Amino acid sequence: MFAIRSLVKNNAQVLKNVAQQRNMSVVSIPARTKVTKGEMIFLSGLMLVSWCAIPAWVLVNLKHYRGE
């Protein structure tokens, strides 16, 4: 019984220590490497296409959804 109690205590201590170890910084700093204009245009275009893909698909297939 004492062995189980000490095992539970040790595990609780280990879990407590693991949960408290975080590598987060409160201070925000600028990026170390800036994103190039070409990469920014490509990523912005990719986001725009992905945002508009589902609404465009629904509008194109609207007749099928209505059953006509």
N, C-alpha and C positions, 0 to 999 in steps of 0.2 A: 504494500500500500504506500509506503514511504517513497519507493522508487517511482511509482506512477505520479505521485504528487510533485516530486522534484522534476520529473520529465515535463509535466504540464507547466510548471513554473518556468523552466528553461525555455520551452517553446514560446510561451507568452512573452518572455523577455526578448527572444530573437525576433518575433513578429513585431514587437514594439520598436525595436531598433531598425528593422527593415523599413517600416512605415515612415520613420522620421528622416531617413536619409534621402534628401531630394537635392537635385542639382539645378535649382531654379534661381534666377537672378531677378531682383526687383527693378534694377536699373536697366532701362532700355537704351541700347546703343545703336548707331547706324550700322548697316550691313558692311561686312568686310570687303566683299566683292560686289560691285554694282551689276545689275542686269543690263545687258546691252539693249539698244533700241530694237534690233531685229528680233531678239528673243522676246522682248516685251510685246511687240506687234504679233508675233506668232502665238504667244500664250493668250493674249487678249482675244485674238481671232478664234482660237480654240474654245475659250470660254463662251464667246458669243454664239458660236455654232452649237455647242452642247446645250446652252440654255434655250435656244430656239428650235432644237431638233424635235422634241416631243410636241410642242404646240403646232409646229408645221406639219408633222405626221398626222395629227388629229384633224387639222383643217383639210389636208389632202384627202383623207379617207372619211370625210364627214358623210358622204352619200352611203357608204357601207354601214356606218353606225346607225343611220336613220332607217335603213332597210329598204332603200329605194333601188 
